[in-house]
Amino acid sequence: MEGFDYVHEEPVARSLEDLTLVVARVEIDFRAPVGFPEVVEVGVRAGSFGRKSFGLDHELRVRGELVAEAKTVLVAYDYGKAETVTIPETWREKLAA
């Protein structure tokens, strides 16, 4: 789990108007079954960066056992203009940290 962060934080967006990302792609590889009421820990780390999009790598674990791996691609988006936008530098700095 090296490089993955497991944190509990407040949500980034408080309302739909605060959302400035579009999920463009999701892929997941299931490795093991998970039963109810197991607790699933999700680790996330920044993956690739483009000018308007970035990737996140995810690990899902139950009691330390890897149960799934996933990748998502998110695109910075201006809903008011209905177009993609360049990723703000502050986002790049936080994601790369």
Secondary structure by P-SEA (a helix, b strand, c coil): cccbbbbbbcccccccccccccccbbbbbbcccccccbbbbbbbbbccccccbbbbbbbbbccccccccbbbbbbbbcccccccccccaaaaaaaac
